[in-house]
């Protein structure tokens, strides 16, 4: 699995990728179902499976609190995504610039 660390100034140049976006703050059964579907659809289309998550978690950014509300830390998420056979993990830096974008 490739790991990318990007921000709003980065160029992400991976092509033909199927992307799931979320915090994935605990790789529970619901997340696993999404990941399984992502991988299945990616294989069917012969493209890479990718997960984009935010770092730090937006709640941490907005509240400035770092209490442990995430079930799974990023290091463990990367291990689990790798075990689940995700092709790319993208950690998108959640900062002032990203927070200023409209939804």
MONORKA-V91954 format. One record per pair of residues at least 12 apart in sequence whose C-alpha atoms are under 8 Angstrom apart, sorted by the first residue. I is the first residue (numbers start at 1). J is the second residue. If there is no record, write none. Layout:
i: [I | I]
j: [J | J]
This chain:
i: [1 | 1 | 1 | 1 | 1 | 1 | 2 | 2 | 2 | 3 | 3 | 3 | 3 | 4 | 4 | 4 | 4 | 5 | 5 | 5 | 5 | 6 | 6 | 6 | 6 | 7 | 7 | 7 | 8 | 8 | 8 | 16 | 16 | 17 | 17 | 17 | 17 | 17 | 18 | 18 | 18 | 18 | 18 | 18 | 18 | 19 | 19 | 19 | 19 | 19 | 20 | 20 | 20 | 20 | 20 | 21 | 21 | 21 | 22 | 22 | 22 | 22 | 23 | 23 | 23 | 23 | 24 | 24 | 25 | 25 | 25 | 25 | 26 | 26 | 26 | 26 | 27 | 27 | 27 | 35 | 35 | 39 | 39 | 48 | 48 | 49 | 49 | 49 | 50 | 50 | 50 | 50 | 50 | 51 | 51 | 51 | 51 | 52 | 52 | 52 | 52 | 53 | 53 | 53 | 53 | 54 | 54 | 54 | 54 | 55 | 55 | 55 | 55 | 56 | 56 | 57 | 58 | 61 | 61]
j: [82 | 85 | 86 | 87 | 88 | 89 | 87 | 88 | 89 | 88 | 89 | 90 | 91 | 88 | 89 | 90 | 91 | 90 | 91 | 92 | 93 | 90 | 91 | 92 | 93 | 92 | 93 | 94 | 93 | 97 | 98 | 47 | 48 | 42 | 47 | 48 | 49 | 50 | 38 | 41 | 42 | 47 | 48 | 49 | 50 | 38 | 49 | 50 | 51 | 52 | 35 | 38 | 50 | 51 | 52 | 51 | 52 | 53 | 51 | 52 | 53 | 54 | 52 | 53 | 54 | 57 | 53 | 77 | 70 | 71 | 72 | 73 | 70 | 71 | 72 | 77 | 72 | 77 | 80 | 84 | 86 | 85 | 86 | 87 | 88 | 86 | 87 | 88 | 86 | 87 | 88 | 89 | 90 | 86 | 88 | 89 | 90 | 89 | 90 | 91 | 92 | 89 | 90 | 91 | 92 | 91 | 92 | 93 | 94 | 91 | 92 | 93 | 94 | 93 | 94 | 94 | 94 | 94 | 95]
